[in-house]
Amino acid sequence: MRHLALLLLGAVCFLLPANAQGLAIAPILIDAPAEGGATSLSVSSSLDQDVTVQVRVFDWTQADGEDLLEPAKGLRFAPEIFTLRPGTSQVIRMSVPDTDGAGAWRIIIDELPSASRAQEISAAQLSIRLRYVLAMFAGAPAAPETLIARMEPDAVALRNPGPGWLRLHNLSLQTEAGGVVPSGAGIVYLLPGSEMNLLRQDGERASILNYSVGGASYSALLSPER
């Protein structure tokens, strides 16, 4: 299994939310049927010039706190590459395999440089390309309260005991003195049975992890170091 590198050589690649200026993508979190079948997403352009778009889909697992991506097996989708004119949209239709509710995929959408634009860019200039990374799940999410948080010497270990997936945001540590320290982690996905670490500053004595799931806020007591 290979680890997909999201940075491309010879270009500056920005990872953007799916509603960033330029392309609009909906939905940003995709549901797939647990028993297999059809699903879709749409890509629309508000740019003032044509843009060529490439779509790739990867099977998604996690190990040792890292996302591992492999080209999706048994999943079909189209189109893979297409051009959007200003103000137009394209539907990407997918047929996913039966995963018995355990499927997880990453969908990566890249804006590709046009031939005319490439000719305008000299060797001394940067080619800026935009990348959008989406999540797709075939099963239901886990209950937010099932998150397990544990103190480590230089990190907070987050574990999802499963069986569903977790999408966490607004993570912060509440110190024993009552202060709140944002984690700066952005959005964190935890697949069933996976564990990831949040780095913390030396000397921080935190007792509670605060986090949000959807529009609701939650807290988890931090268990002591092992």
N, CA, C and O of each residue as an XYZ file, in Angstrom:
904
protein
N       0.857     -1.192      0.000
C       0.000      0.000      0.000
C       0.888      1.234      0.000
O       1.811      1.340      0.808
N       0.614      2.152     -0.891
C       1.472      3.316     -0.968
C       0.797      4.515     -0.334
O      -0.429      4.615     -0.289
N       1.618      5.412      0.150
C       1.134      6.639      0.778
C       1.147      7.721     -0.277
O       2.213      8.066     -0.786
N      -0.012      8.267     -0.622
C      -0.108      9.259     -1.678
C       0.405     10.589     -1.194
O      -0.094     11.115     -0.200
N       1.390     11.151     -1.869
C       1.901     12.481     -1.539
C       1.033     13.511     -2.223
O       0.784     13.424     -3.425
N       0.563     14.507     -1.446
C      -0.343     15.505     -1.981
C       0.392     16.694     -2.596
O      -0.232     17.536     -3.241
N       1.706     16.772     -2.406
C       2.457     17.859     -3.022
C       3.032     17.386     -4.344
O       3.609     16.302     -4.422
N       2.878     18.198     -5.385
C       3.370     17.838     -6.697
C       4.669     18.573     -6.984
O       4.804     19.752     -6.657
N       5.630     17.879     -7.598
C       6.886     18.512     -7.953
C       6.650     19.470     -9.119
O       5.851     19.202    -10.017
N       7.368     20.592     -9.079
C       7.288     21.542    -10.172
C       6.087     22.443    -10.100
O       5.817     23.160    -11.063
N       5.349     22.446     -9.010
C       4.164     23.293     -8.905
C       3.939     23.620     -7.453
O       4.414     22.920     -6.559
N       3.210     24.690     -7.229
C       2.713     24.976     -5.891
C       1.274     24.496     -5.870
O       0.465     24.933     -6.689
N       0.943     23.606     -4.949
C      -0.375     22.983     -4.930
C      -1.080     23.395     -3.657
O      -0.584     23.115     -2.566
N      -2.220     24.052     -3.761
C      -2.976     24.488     -2.602
C      -4.112     23.513     -2.345
O      -4.879     23.190     -3.251
N      -4.219     23.038     -1.089
C      -5.351     22.211     -0.692
C      -6.439     23.136     -0.174
O      -6.232     23.867      0.795
N      -7.590     23.103     -0.815
C      -8.639     24.058     -0.501
C      -9.917     23.353     -0.107
O     -10.153     22.216     -0.518
N     -10.766     24.028      0.702
C     -12.091     23.483      0.936
C     -12.873     23.453     -0.362
O     -12.555     24.166     -1.314
N     -13.915     22.605     -0.387
C     -14.613     22.372     -1.642
C     -15.481     23.528     -2.082
O     -16.060     23.474     -3.167
N     -15.594     24.580     -1.274
C     -16.367     25.739     -1.684
C     -15.476     26.958     -1.866
O     -15.944     28.094     -1.798
N     -14.175     26.713     -2.099
C     -13.257     27.828     -2.292
C     -13.586     28.543     -3.591
O     -14.238     27.985     -4.473
N     -13.120     29.808     -3.701
C     -13.403     30.597     -4.879
C     -12.795     29.931     -6.099
O     -11.646     29.491     -6.066
N     -13.559     29.857     -7.163
C     -13.103     29.226     -8.388
C     -14.012     28.082     -8.750
O     -14.849     28.218     -9.642
N     -13.869     26.965     -8.084
C     -14.755     25.824     -8.282
C     -15.647     25.651     -7.059
O     -15.209     25.846     -5.925
N     -16.887     25.287     -7.300
C     -17.813     24.930     -6.221
C     -18.155     23.453     -6.383
O     -18.535     23.011     -7.467
N     -18.018     22.698     -5.305
C     -18.228     21.261     -5.345
C     -19.300     20.892     -4.334
O     -19.256     21.337     -3.187
N     -20.253     20.087     -4.750
C     -21.339     19.672     -3.870
C     -21.717     18.220     -4.162
O     -21.776     17.810     -5.321
N     -21.973     17.442     -3.101
C     -21.775     17.794     -1.689
C     -20.293     17.716     -1.328
O     -19.496     17.147     -2.073
N     -19.931     18.286     -0.189
C     -18.526     18.243      0.232
C     -18.233     17.001      1.073
O     -17.071     16.645      1.268
N     -19.270     16.349      1.566
C     -19.137     15.071      2.263
C     -20.129     14.122      1.610
O     -21.339     14.339      1.679
N     -19.626     13.080      0.982
C     -20.441     12.277      0.072
C     -20.862     10.984      0.739
O     -20.043     10.276      1.325
N     -22.149     10.684      0.644
C     -22.688      9.418      1.132
C     -22.711      8.410     -0.012
O     -23.148      8.723     -1.119
N     -22.241      7.210      0.264
C     -22.298      6.120     -0.702
C     -23.158      5.003     -0.124
O     -23.122      4.780      1.086
N     -23.924      4.299     -0.937
C     -24.762      3.219     -0.410
C     -23.926      2.081      0.157
O     -22.979      1.618     -0.478
N     -24.285      1.632      1.362
C     -23.516      0.583      2.034
C     -23.502     -0.713      1.235
O     -22.516     -1.449      1.258
N     -24.595     -0.992      0.528
C     -24.699     -2.236     -0.231
C     -24.175     -2.087     -1.649
O     -24.291     -3.014     -2.450
N     -23.604     -0.942     -1.969
C     -23.111     -0.682     -3.308
C     -24.176     -0.039     -4.177
O     -25.371     -0.225     -3.948
N     -23.741      0.719     -5.175
C     -24.685      1.370     -6.065
C     -24.187      2.734     -6.493
O     -22.986      3.005     -6.481
N     -25.130      3.595     -6.874
C     -24.789      4.862     -7.503
C     -24.765      6.019     -6.511
O     -25.561      6.075     -5.573
N     -23.838      6.934     -6.739
C     -23.798      8.209     -6.039
C     -23.142      9.211     -6.983
O     -22.658      8.828     -8.048
N     -23.121     10.484     -6.606
C     -22.582     11.482     -7.527
C     -22.179     12.744     -6.780
O     -22.529     12.936     -5.615
N     -21.442     13.590     -7.469
C     -21.142     14.933     -6.993
C     -21.089     15.842     -8.210
O     -20.956     15.370     -9.339
N     -21.193     17.149     -7.978
C     -21.154     18.101     -9.084
C     -20.042     19.112     -8.858
O     -19.744     19.484     -7.723
N     -19.434     19.552     -9.951
C     -18.380     20.563     -9.935
C     -18.833     21.713    -10.824
O     -19.160     21.506    -11.993
N     -18.855     22.930    -10.273
C     -19.258     24.115    -11.015
C     -18.123     25.126    -11.003
O     -17.322     25.170    -10.069
N     -18.066     25.936    -12.051
C     -17.000     26.918    -12.180
C     -17.555     28.335    -12.179
O     -18.511     28.645    -12.890
N     -16.932     29.198    -11.361
C     -17.238     30.622    -11.379
C     -16.047     31.413    -11.918
O     -15.995     32.635    -11.782
N     -15.095     30.713    -12.528
C     -13.924     31.365    -13.105
C     -14.316     32.097    -14.389
O     -15.373     31.837    -14.962
N     -13.464     33.003    -14.830
C     -13.756     33.758    -16.047
C     -13.045     33.186    -17.264
O     -12.990     33.825    -18.315
N     -12.491     31.962    -17.116
C     -11.882     31.286    -18.257
C     -12.137     29.795    -18.130
O     -12.509     29.308    -17.062
N     -11.935     29.075    -19.223
C     -12.106     27.627    -19.192
C     -11.121     27.008    -18.207
O     -10.013     27.512    -18.025
N     -11.536     25.908    -17.573
C     -10.649     25.199    -16.664
C     -10.808     23.697    -16.909
O     -11.922     23.187    -17.032
N      -9.676     23.007    -16.976
C      -9.680     21.559    -17.126
C      -9.517     20.922    -15.747
O      -8.674     21.335    -14.951
N     -10.327     19.927    -15.487
C     -10.417     19.324    -14.154
C     -10.153     17.827    -14.258
O     -10.638     17.156    -15.169
N      -9.377     17.321    -13.309
C      -9.134     15.882    -13.217
C      -9.678     15.364    -11.896
O      -9.486     15.984    -10.850
N     -10.364     14.216    -11.950
C     -10.940     13.580    -10.766
C     -10.275     12.224    -10.566
O     -10.141     11.439    -11.504
N      -9.857     11.962     -9.319
C      -9.321     10.655     -8.960
C      -9.972     10.180     -7.667
O     -10.299     10.985     -6.795
N     -10.157      8.873     -7.550
C     -10.794      8.289     -6.368
C      -9.881      7.219     -5.797
O      -9.349      6.385     -6.529
N      -9.703      7.251     -4.472
C      -8.777      6.345     -3.788
C      -9.471      5.625     -2.636
O     -10.265      6.217     -1.905
N      -9.160      4.347     -2.487
C      -9.504      3.648     -1.250
C      -8.709      4.279     -0.116
O      -7.537      4.615     -0.281
N      -9.354      4.437      1.038
C      -8.778      5.212      2.141
C      -8.721      4.367      3.398
O      -9.743      3.871      3.873
N      -7.523      4.207      3.933
C      -7.343      3.572      5.237
C      -6.416      4.460      6.057
O      -5.848      5.424      5.542
N      -6.272      4.130      7.326
C      -5.370      4.866      8.211
C      -4.536      3.856      8.999
O      -5.039      2.824      9.443
N      -3.252      4.177      9.161
C      -2.352      3.338      9.948
C      -1.243      4.209     10.511
O      -0.693      5.060      9.811
N      -0.922      3.995     11.770
C       0.145      4.745     12.439
C      -0.055      6.250     12.315
O       0.902      7.004     12.143
N      -1.319      6.678     12.407
C      -1.626      8.099     12.372
C      -1.534      8.741     11.013
O      -1.555      9.968     10.918
N      -1.433      7.953      9.947
C      -1.286      8.490      8.595
C      -2.450      8.019      7.720
O      -2.988      6.926      7.898
N      -2.820      8.886      6.765
C      -3.777      8.494      5.729
C      -3.049      7.698      4.664
O      -2.006      8.133      4.175
N      -3.578      6.542      4.296
C      -3.015      5.708      3.248
C      -4.028      5.606      2.120
O      -5.182      5.241      2.342
N      -3.593      5.931      0.910
C      -4.481      5.962     -0.239
C      -3.966      5.038     -1.329
O      -2.777      5.021     -1.650
N      -4.909      4.258     -1.899
C      -4.619      3.401     -3.043
C      -5.680      3.654     -4.098
O      -6.824      3.944     -3.746
N      -5.344      3.556     -5.382
C      -6.383      3.679     -6.411
C      -7.572      2.764     -6.097
O      -7.401      1.585     -5.789
N      -8.760      3.325     -6.180
C      -9.953      2.598     -5.746
C     -10.166      1.336     -6.575
O     -10.055      1.351     -7.801
N     -10.473      0.249     -5.882
C     -10.758     -1.024     -6.524
C     -12.269     -1.260     -6.551
O     -12.954     -1.062     -5.547
N     -12.769     -1.677     -7.684
C     -14.186     -2.012     -7.796
C     -15.095     -0.811     -7.880
O     -16.316     -0.968     -7.869
N     -14.543      0.385     -7.965
C     -15.342      1.616     -8.057
C     -15.156      2.207     -9.452
O     -14.030      2.345     -9.929
N     -16.260      2.553    -10.097
C     -16.210      3.161    -11.425
C     -16.776      4.573    -11.343
O     -17.725      4.831    -10.603
N     -16.181      5.486    -12.114
C     -16.695      6.852    -12.141
C     -16.369      7.484    -13.486
O     -15.448      7.059    -14.183
N     -17.136      8.500    -13.834
C     -16.926      9.226    -15.087
C     -17.649     10.577    -14.988
O     -18.686     10.691    -14.335
N     -17.077     11.608    -15.655
C     -15.815     11.585    -16.397
C     -14.615     11.754    -15.468
O     -14.750     12.249    -14.349
N     -13.453     11.344    -15.938
C     -12.226     11.485    -15.159
C     -11.557     12.828    -15.418
O     -11.021     13.445    -14.497
N     -11.587     13.279    -16.662
C     -11.036     14.580    -17.039
C     -12.071     15.303    -17.901
O     -12.648     14.709    -18.813
N     -12.302     16.566    -17.617
C     -13.278     17.345    -18.387
C     -12.918     18.818    -18.308
O     -12.128     19.229    -17.458
N     -13.498     19.605    -19.197
C     -13.273     21.041    -19.233
C     -14.576     21.772    -18.916
O     -15.624     21.482    -19.493
N     -14.491     22.721    -17.990
C     -15.637     23.540    -17.624
C     -15.482     24.926    -18.237
O     -14.436     25.561    -18.100
N     -16.514     25.383    -18.905
C     -16.558     26.761    -19.367
C     -17.086     27.630    -18.230
O     -17.717     27.113    -17.308
N     -16.844     28.931    -18.278
C     -17.352     29.810    -17.209
C     -18.853     29.648    -17.000
O     -19.628     29.677    -17.956
N     -19.258     29.478    -15.734
C     -20.668     29.382    -15.391
C     -21.310     28.038    -15.658
O     -22.532     27.919    -15.566
N     -20.524     27.016    -15.988
C     -21.092     25.696    -16.259
C     -20.741     24.719    -15.139
O     -19.938     25.026    -14.257
N     -21.352     23.546    -15.189
C     -21.113     22.522    -14.170
C     -21.046     21.147    -14.817
O     -21.473     20.951    -15.955
N     -20.505     20.211    -14.073
C     -20.366     18.835    -14.528
C     -20.704     17.895    -13.378
O     -20.235     18.091    -12.257
N     -21.511     16.882    -13.648
C     -21.829     15.865    -12.660
C     -20.878     14.689    -12.845
O     -20.714     14.183    -13.956
N     -20.253     14.256    -11.752
C     -19.414     13.052    -11.759
C     -20.234     11.929    -11.148
O     -20.610     11.985     -9.977
N     -20.502     10.926    -11.940
C     -21.317      9.799    -11.486
C     -20.413      8.639    -11.100
O     -19.460      8.305    -11.805
N     -20.734      8.034     -9.965
C     -19.909      6.947     -9.443
C     -20.763      5.722     -9.142
O     -21.921      5.830     -8.738
N     -20.169      4.574     -9.347
C     -20.768      3.299     -8.951
C     -19.810      2.636     -7.969
O     -18.703      2.245     -8.339
N     -20.244      2.510     -6.709
C     -19.354      1.997     -5.668
C     -19.669      0.529     -5.393
O     -20.806      0.094     -5.576
N     -18.671     -0.234     -4.956
C     -18.899     -1.652     -4.660
C     -19.628     -1.828     -3.322
O     -19.731     -0.898     -2.523
N     -20.118     -3.024     -3.110
C     -20.732     -3.384     -1.830
C     -19.626     -3.541     -0.793
O     -18.788     -4.435     -0.907
N     -19.621     -2.667      0.228
C     -18.600     -2.734      1.282
C     -19.217     -3.089      2.636
O     -18.540     -3.044      3.664
N     -20.492     -3.437      2.630
C     -21.195     -3.754      3.873
C     -21.082     -2.602      4.873
O     -20.996     -2.821      6.081
N     -21.083     -1.377      4.352
C     -21.041     -0.201      5.219
C     -19.685      0.175      5.733
O     -19.580      1.036      6.606
N     -18.608     -0.457      5.211
C     -17.266     -0.187      5.729
C     -16.403      0.607      4.750
O     -15.218      0.808      5.012
N     -16.962      1.060      3.637
C     -16.169      1.738      2.623
C     -15.812      3.169      3.000
O     -16.638      3.903      3.542
N     -14.576      3.559      2.708
C     -14.116      4.935      2.893
C     -13.214      5.285      1.716
O     -12.321      4.518      1.357
N     -13.456      6.447      1.122
C     -12.699      6.872     -0.046
C     -12.313      8.336      0.081
O     -13.002      9.117      0.738
N     -11.213      8.698     -0.549
C     -10.834     10.081     -0.760
C     -11.009     10.401     -2.239
O     -10.552      9.652     -3.102
N     -11.669     11.514     -2.524
C     -11.834     11.993     -3.893
C     -10.969     13.241     -4.039
O     -11.148     14.212     -3.304
N     -10.041     13.216     -4.977
C      -9.120     14.334     -5.184
C      -9.418     14.966     -6.539
O      -9.376     14.303     -7.576
N      -9.718     16.248     -6.507
C     -10.074     16.998     -7.713
C      -9.006     18.057     -7.937
O      -8.777     18.910     -7.079
N      -8.360     18.000     -9.084
C      -7.285     18.928     -9.424
C      -7.693     19.815    -10.593
O      -8.288     19.346    -11.563
N      -7.369     21.100    -10.491
C      -7.425     21.983    -11.647
C      -6.120     21.806    -12.420
O      -5.036     21.982    -11.863
N      -6.224     21.461    -13.688
C      -5.042     21.238    -14.505
C      -4.706     22.504    -15.293
O      -5.609     23.206    -15.750
N      -3.422     22.799    -15.453
C      -3.052     23.993    -16.220
C      -3.382     23.809    -17.694
O      -3.142     22.745    -18.264
N      -3.928     24.843    -18.302
C      -4.243     24.783    -19.727
C      -2.966     24.984    -20.541
O      -1.991     25.551    -20.047
N      -2.975     24.519    -21.782
C      -1.798     24.659    -22.642
C      -1.476     26.129    -22.892
O      -0.310     26.522    -22.907
N      -2.519     26.940    -23.089
C      -2.283     28.367    -23.347
C      -1.692     29.055    -22.127
O      -0.808     29.904    -22.247
N      -2.192     28.679    -20.943
C      -1.674     29.281    -19.720
C      -0.237     28.842    -19.471
O       0.589     29.641    -19.031
N       0.066     27.575    -19.752
C       1.419     27.079    -19.533
C       2.425     27.837    -20.392
O       3.557     28.060    -19.962
N       2.028     28.236    -21.599
C       2.938     28.965    -22.465
C       3.227     30.356    -21.938
O       4.277     30.928    -22.232
N       2.295     30.913    -21.154
C       2.482     32.247    -20.607
C       3.419     32.260    -19.407
O       3.948     33.312    -19.047
N       3.630     31.107    -18.785
C       4.419     31.026    -17.554
C       5.873     30.724    -17.899
O       6.167     29.714    -18.538
N       6.757     31.574    -17.488
C       8.176     31.362    -17.748
C       8.744     30.395    -16.724
O       8.091     30.067    -15.733
N       9.951     29.947    -16.969
C      10.591     28.986    -16.062
C      10.816     29.595    -14.689
O      10.936     28.864    -13.706
N      10.876     30.922    -14.600
C      11.140     31.578    -13.316
C       9.879     31.801    -12.513
O       9.946     32.258    -11.372
N       8.714     31.483    -13.093
C       7.459     31.696    -12.402
C       6.937     30.382    -11.847
O       7.342     29.299    -12.269
N       6.022     30.507    -10.883
C       5.398     29.336    -10.275
C       4.114     28.980    -11.004
O       3.324     29.857    -11.353
N       3.913     27.706    -11.228
C       2.643     27.223    -11.756
C       1.755     26.872    -10.574
O       2.026     25.910     -9.856
N       0.696     27.646    -10.370
C      -0.167     27.459     -9.207
C      -1.381     26.637     -9.607
O      -2.136     27.011    -10.504
N      -1.553     25.518     -8.930
C      -2.684     24.648     -9.209
C      -3.465     24.442     -7.920
O      -2.901     24.450     -6.826
N      -4.749     24.260     -8.066
C      -5.619     24.100     -6.908
C      -6.076     22.658     -6.799
O      -6.386     22.011     -7.800
N      -6.114     22.169     -5.579
C      -6.533     20.796     -5.306
C      -7.617     20.811     -4.246
O      -7.537     21.547     -3.262
N      -8.633     19.983     -4.461
C      -9.757     19.859     -3.539
C      -9.818     18.400     -3.099
O      -9.816     17.502     -3.941
N      -9.870     18.157     -1.807
C      -9.857     16.803     -1.267
C     -11.155     16.566     -0.502
O     -11.458     17.266      0.464
N     -11.917     15.567     -0.947
C     -13.219     15.263     -0.369
C     -13.198     13.888      0.286
O     -12.339     13.056     -0.005
N     -14.160     13.668      1.173
C     -14.327     12.372      1.831
C     -15.641     11.742      1.379
O     -16.637     12.437      1.181
N     -15.634     10.426      1.217
C     -16.854      9.678      0.888
C     -16.890      8.425      1.753
O     -15.899      7.704      1.866
N     -18.044      8.179      2.358
C     -18.216      7.033      3.255
C     -19.450      6.239      2.862
O     -20.457      6.799      2.429
N     -19.353      4.913      3.023
C     -20.486      4.047      2.750
C     -21.253      3.688      4.013
O     -22.326      3.090      3.929
N     -20.730      4.037      5.178
C     -21.390      3.693      6.431
C     -21.765      4.920      7.226
O     -21.419      6.044      6.862
N     -22.474      4.698      8.310
C     -22.912      5.785      9.183
C     -21.765      6.258     10.065
O     -20.848      5.490     10.355
N     -21.809      7.515     10.494
C     -20.770      7.993     11.415
C     -20.921      7.377     12.797
O     -21.987      6.885     13.169
N     -19.833      7.418     13.541
C     -19.869      6.955     14.931
C     -20.524      8.008     15.814
O     -20.597      9.180     15.444
N     -20.992      7.593     16.963
C     -21.503      8.545     17.943
C     -20.354      9.434     18.410
O     -19.301      8.916     18.784
N     -20.524     10.749     18.400
C     -19.410     11.641     18.774
C     -18.831     11.356     20.149
O     -17.640     11.566     20.379
N     -19.668     10.875     21.071
C     -19.217     10.642     22.444
C     -18.280      9.451     22.570
O     -17.681      9.246     23.626
N     -18.143      8.658     21.500
C     -17.288      7.467     21.599
C     -15.807      7.792     21.463
O     -14.971      6.917     21.691
N     -15.457      9.023     21.099
C     -14.050      9.396     20.948
C     -13.287      9.167     22.254
O     -13.762      9.527     23.330
N     -12.101      8.563     22.147
C     -11.229      8.342     23.297
C      -9.997      9.232     23.132
O      -9.353      9.221     22.083
N      -9.677      9.996     24.163
C      -8.519     10.902     24.122
C      -7.574     10.553     25.265
O      -8.008     10.330     26.396
N      -6.279     10.508     24.962
C      -5.279     10.086     25.941
C      -4.059     10.993     25.851
O      -3.611     11.342     24.759
N      -3.539     11.363     26.983
C      -2.319     12.170     27.018
C      -1.108     11.304     26.685
O      -0.997     10.164     27.138
N      -0.202     11.869     25.884
C       1.095     11.278     25.595
C       2.156     12.319     25.954
O       1.810     13.479     26.175
N       3.440     11.943     26.019
C       4.460     12.909     26.444
C       4.451     14.211     25.652
O       4.627     15.279     26.240
N       4.252     14.156     24.337
C       4.266     15.377     23.541
C       3.058     15.498     22.619
O       3.090     16.253     21.647
N       1.997     14.758     22.919
C       0.829     14.764     22.039
C      -0.405     14.318     22.807
O      -0.325     13.824     23.931
N      -1.549     14.509     22.159
C      -2.804     13.940     22.633
C      -3.222     12.896     21.601
O      -3.416     13.223     20.430
N      -3.360     11.654     22.027
C      -3.743     10.570     21.133
C      -5.272     10.497     21.057
O      -5.953     10.418     22.080
N      -5.792     10.523     19.843
C      -7.228     10.416     19.605
C      -7.505      9.053     18.995
O      -6.855      8.655     18.028
N      -8.471      8.336     19.561
C      -8.802      7.004     19.052
C     -10.291      6.889     18.813
O     -11.108      7.315     19.630
N     -10.629      6.301     17.670
C     -12.024      6.014     17.332
C     -12.235      4.513     17.451
O     -11.759      3.761     16.601
N     -12.937      4.058     18.486
C     -13.124      2.617     18.652
C     -14.075      2.002     17.627
O     -14.176      0.779     17.526
N     -14.780      2.860     16.858
C     -15.675      2.356     15.825
C     -17.064      2.066     16.370
O     -17.354      2.342     17.534
N     -17.921      1.506     15.523
C     -17.635      1.037     14.168
C     -17.703      2.113     13.086
O     -17.208      1.877     11.984
N     -18.287      3.272     13.344
C     -18.413      4.303     12.321
C     -17.212      5.238     12.288
O     -16.277      5.090     13.075
N     -17.244      6.212     11.361
C     -16.172      7.185     11.206
C     -16.501      8.449     11.995
O     -17.656      8.699     12.341
N     -15.469      9.238     12.271
C     -15.633     10.500     12.994
C     -15.011     11.636     12.184
O     -13.933     11.490     11.608
N     -15.707     12.758     12.152
C     -15.198     13.987     11.530
C     -15.210     15.076     12.598
O     -16.273     15.570     12.976
N     -14.033     15.447     13.082
C     -13.895     16.367     14.209
C     -13.368     17.708     13.723
O     -12.556     17.774     12.800
N     -13.844     18.781     14.361
C     -13.279     20.104     14.082
C     -13.373     20.944     15.355
O     -13.947     20.516     16.356
N     -12.792     22.157     15.296
C     -12.739     23.041     16.468
C     -12.118     22.343     17.671
O     -12.622     22.466     18.787
N     -11.040     21.619     17.456
C     -10.400     20.907     18.561
C      -9.577     21.885     19.398
O      -8.865     22.736     18.866
N      -9.689     21.744     20.708
C      -8.899     22.560     21.632
C      -8.675     21.781     22.914
O      -9.411     20.849     23.238
N      -7.631     22.189     23.641
C      -7.303     21.571     24.921
C      -7.639     22.533     26.040
O      -7.284     23.711     25.993
N      -8.319     22.028     27.034
C      -8.637     22.827     28.223
C      -7.643     22.462     29.313
O      -7.557     21.306     29.727
N      -6.891     23.458     29.775
C      -5.849     23.198     30.749
C      -6.436     23.057     32.148
O      -7.593     23.403     32.386
N      -5.625     22.546     33.067
C      -6.071     22.386     34.450
C      -6.359     23.730     35.102
O      -7.123     23.810     36.064
N      -5.736     24.799     34.570
C      -5.980     26.137     35.113
C      -7.219     26.787     34.508
O      -7.579     27.900     34.890
N      -7.876     26.110     33.572
C      -9.097     26.643     32.972
C      -8.901     27.336     31.646
O      -9.879     27.767     31.034
N      -7.671     27.461     31.179
C      -7.420     28.074     29.883
C      -7.740     27.128     28.749
O      -7.808     25.913     28.938
N      -7.937     27.696     27.553
C      -8.244     26.903     26.361
C      -7.178     27.168     25.313
O      -6.904     28.318     24.969
N      -6.582     26.106     24.813
C      -5.512     26.208     23.820
C      -5.985     25.544     22.530
O      -6.133     24.322     22.503
N      -6.230     26.316     21.444
C      -6.635     25.698     20.176
C      -5.561     24.748     19.670
O      -4.367     25.003     19.831
N      -5.990     23.663     19.064
C      -5.025     22.678     18.569
C      -4.443     23.070     17.221
O      -3.338     22.650     16.878
N      -5.179     23.874     16.449
C      -4.726     24.237     15.118
C      -4.787     23.097     14.126
O      -4.163     23.165     13.067
N      -5.535     22.042     14.451
C      -5.547     20.847     13.608
C      -6.529     20.936     12.445
O      -6.470     20.101     11.542
N      -7.429     21.917     12.435
C      -8.422     21.979     11.377
C      -9.424     20.844     11.514
O      -9.920     20.581     12.610
N      -9.728     20.168     10.404
C     -10.658     19.029     10.421
C      -9.850     17.736     10.533
O      -8.871     17.535      9.814
N     -10.272     16.878     11.436
C      -9.604     15.589     11.662
C     -10.605     14.473     11.397
O     -11.682     14.445     11.992
N     -10.252     13.558     10.508
C     -11.055     12.361     10.269
C     -10.404     11.190     10.987
O      -9.186     11.015     10.948
N     -11.234     10.395     11.641
C     -10.785      9.149     12.260
C     -11.643      8.015     11.730
O     -12.850      7.968     11.967
N     -11.010      7.105     11.014
C     -11.719      5.934     10.521
C     -11.884      4.922     11.654
O     -11.171      5.006     12.654
N     -12.798      3.978     11.522
C     -13.034      3.008     12.600
C     -11.762      2.286     13.025
O     -11.028      1.751     12.194
N     -11.513      2.279     14.339
C     -10.350      1.601     14.887
C      -9.040      2.345     14.732
O      -7.988      1.813     15.090
N      -9.074      3.573     14.204
C      -7.841      4.316     13.940
C      -7.487      5.246     15.087
O      -8.327      5.601     15.914
N      -6.218      5.630     15.109
C      -5.710      6.546     16.127
C      -4.808      7.574     15.466
O      -4.028      7.242     14.572
N      -4.914      8.832     15.907
C      -4.058      9.907     15.436
C      -3.614     10.749     16.616
O      -4.270     10.785     17.657
N      -2.479     11.433     16.434
C      -1.931     12.265     17.496
C      -2.050     13.742     17.161
O      -1.808     14.157     16.028
N      -2.426     14.530     18.162
C      -2.378     15.984     18.090
C      -1.167     16.439     18.887
O      -1.048     16.134     20.074
N      -0.270     17.166     18.236
C       0.905     17.662     18.941
C       0.492     18.721     19.953
O      -0.430     19.499     19.708
N       1.183     18.748     21.099
C       0.924     19.775     22.105
C       2.254     20.355     22.557
O       3.298     19.712     22.444
N       2.202     21.566     23.064
C       3.412     22.236     23.503
C       3.896     21.646     24.826
O       3.099     21.225     25.665
N       5.207     21.625     24.993
C       5.764     21.145     26.254
C       5.254     22.001     27.410
O       5.173     23.225     27.305
N       4.921     21.354     28.487
C       4.479     22.082     29.675
C       2.984     22.284     29.765
O       2.480     22.674     30.819
N       2.256     22.028     28.681
C       0.803     22.162     28.744
C       0.232     21.003     29.558
O       0.442     19.836     29.225
N      -0.479     21.328     30.609
C      -1.145     20.309     31.412
C      -2.631     20.400     31.142
O      -3.354     21.150     31.798
N      -3.074     19.626     30.168
C      -4.481     19.661     29.768
C      -5.235     18.524     30.435
O      -4.677     17.459     30.701
N      -6.503     18.764     30.698
C      -7.338     17.741     31.331
C      -8.549     17.368     30.480
O      -9.150     16.313     30.684
N      -8.912     18.238     29.516
C     -10.121     18.017     28.718
C      -9.822     18.352     27.264
O      -9.136     19.331     26.972
N     -10.337     17.537     26.359
C     -10.317     17.837     24.937
C     -11.700     18.306     24.521
O     -12.684     17.596     24.726
N     -11.784     19.487     23.944
C     -13.033     19.994     23.385
C     -13.011     19.806     21.874
O     -11.975     19.982     21.233
N     -14.159     19.447     21.309
C     -14.239     19.238     19.868
C     -15.681     19.379     19.405
O     -16.613     19.324     20.208
N     -15.849     19.559     18.120
C     -17.182     19.681     17.534
C     -17.375     18.606     16.483
O     -16.437     18.198     15.797
N     -18.613     18.159     16.376
C     -19.037     17.244     15.314
C     -20.311     17.837     14.729
O     -21.319     17.964     15.424
N     -20.264     18.197     13.457
C     -21.399     18.922     12.889
C     -21.515     20.270     13.576
O     -20.537     21.012     13.668
N     -22.701     20.586     14.054
C     -22.898     21.847     14.750
C     -22.936     21.721     16.249
O     -23.272     22.684     16.939
N     -22.597     20.549     16.780
C     -22.672     20.315     18.222
C     -21.276     20.237     18.826
O     -20.325     19.808     18.173
N     -21.167     20.661     20.090
C     -19.889     20.670     20.804
C     -19.846     19.528     21.816
O     -20.860     19.170     22.416
N     -18.657     18.967     21.992
C     -18.455     17.840     22.907
C     -17.157     18.023     23.676
O     -16.303     18.825     23.296
N     -17.018     17.275     24.753
C     -15.796     17.277     25.553
C     -15.459     15.841     25.946
O     -16.343     15.013     26.167
N     -14.172     15.574     26.024
C     -13.716     14.250     26.452
C     -12.625     14.433     27.493
O     -11.691     15.210     27.298
N     -12.749     13.713     28.599
C     -11.701     13.731     29.628
C     -10.463     13.039     29.081
O     -10.550     11.989     28.445
N      -9.317     13.640     29.339
C      -8.065     13.059     28.878
C      -7.569     12.023     29.883
O      -7.332     12.340     31.049
N      -7.418     10.798     29.427
C      -6.868      9.771     30.299
C      -5.372     10.001     30.443
O      -4.751     10.566     29.543
N      -4.770      9.571     31.567
C      -3.343      9.833     31.804
C      -2.457      9.060     30.839
O      -2.900      8.132     30.163
N      -1.173      9.473     30.794
C      -0.218      8.812     29.932
C      -0.059      7.346     30.309
O      -0.160      6.966     31.476
N       0.192      6.535     29.287
C       0.398      5.097     29.551
C       1.853      4.843     29.945
O       2.232      3.702     30.207
